[in-house]
Amino acid sequence: MIPNLIILYVDNPIASSRFYQKLFNTEPDVMLPTWAAFSFNNGLNLGLWSTTAKDFVSCGEGNRTELSFMVKDTQEVDTLYQQWSDSGVQIEQEPRQAVFGKTFVALDPDGHRIRVCIPD
């Protein structure tokens, strides 16, 4: 068994889908009022589930995870940072050197953290 789906709980899957569509430069596979989904060539899938859906149940609150992208080099970290900043993506942490390599953190419309990094 291999994990292949990450679900982020969002207020508005359609708005969040538009955000990720722009970020990933790809169309969602599914877009419904309470659910949107993307699939990627590496087998990973991303689901965006509305916290107002009648079948949504959770006892948790807040965003405690990160969606992370490992890129090939520091130039790609800097390029993505500039592209995302220029397009209005909210940046929580500007590029810096961490123990594992260069990184920055952005936020999606619901405050989920999106990390871009390169292993050192």
C-alpha positions, 0 to 999 in steps of 0.5 A: 500500500502506497499513499497517493492522495493528499486532501486539503480542507478548504472553504471554497473548492472552486476558488482553491482549484483556480489557485492550484490550477494557476500554480500547477499550470494544469486543469483539475480532473474534477471540479464540483461545488464541494470537491476538486481534484488534481492528479500528477504524473508521479502518481500523487493526487491532490483533493480539495474538500469543502468544509461545508460539504454535508458529508464532511466531518472533522474534529480538527481545526487549522492547517497543520501540514505542508504541501512540499515540492522538491526542485532541482536547484537553488535557481529553480527555488528563486525562479518559482519564488519570483513567479509566485510573488509576481502573480500575487501568491501570498509568501509566508517565508521568503527564500532562505537556507534551511538545514535541508537546503534552500527553501521558501513557503507560500500560502494558499487561499485557506492558509495551507503552507506550500513549501518549495525546497531543494535538498542540500 
